[in-house]
Amino acid sequence: MSIERVNPAELSPPTGFSHAVVATAGRVVFLAGQTALDADGKVVGETLVEQFERALGNLLTALEAAGGTPADLARVTVYATDVADYRAQVSRLGQVWRRLAGRDYPAMAVVGVVRLWDERALVELDGFAVLP
């Protein structure tokens, strides 16, 4: 199994994502949306960056439990209740991503939403991975 990240020269250089991810063979793991919930089901963190770190950690915990690693991520969608704040914090969010998930970026999208399931949640991440 291999995952190839494709970033054509004809497109603007990607920062923190890949334009396309090609996976050959392997098992597909679909990852449910994760917010900044702690083990007791309570949202932790007051800021977008704090909640993003917890939500990404939760996503990676689910992935690891399924037998995967961050390098196996093929696609991640970020749902943010305040896209302007997300853009303003993108440098710090990128630091969190690199610390927890490394530099093998999946195909990604950020989608602005009115609210999430838990009203205190500022961000949610879901995605899928391809495992060998």
C-alpha positions, 0 to 999 in steps of 0.5 A: 500500500502506498499513499502519494501526495500530488501537488501539481505545479499548475496550482498554487503551492499548498500550505498545510494540505495536499491538493490530491492524495492517491492511495493504492490498496489497503483498508479505508478507515472512516473517522467520525467528527471529533470536537474538543471533548474530554473523556467525560464528554465535556468540551475543553478549551476556550480558544479555537487553538486549544479546541483544535488541538484536542479535536485533532488529538481525538481524531488521531486517537481514533485513528491509532485505535484502528491501527493507523498513524497520521501519515495514513490520513488521506482526507480531513475536513475541518468544520469551523464556527468562525472561519475568520478566526481560523484564518487569523490563527492558521499559523498556530493551528499549523504548529499544532498540526505539525507537532501532533500529525507531522508534515504528511498532509492529507487533502483538506478543506475548511468549511464554515458552519453556523454551529456544531452539535455541542454549542460550546464546540468551535471546531470539528474534524473528520476524515478518512485514512488508508491503512496498509 
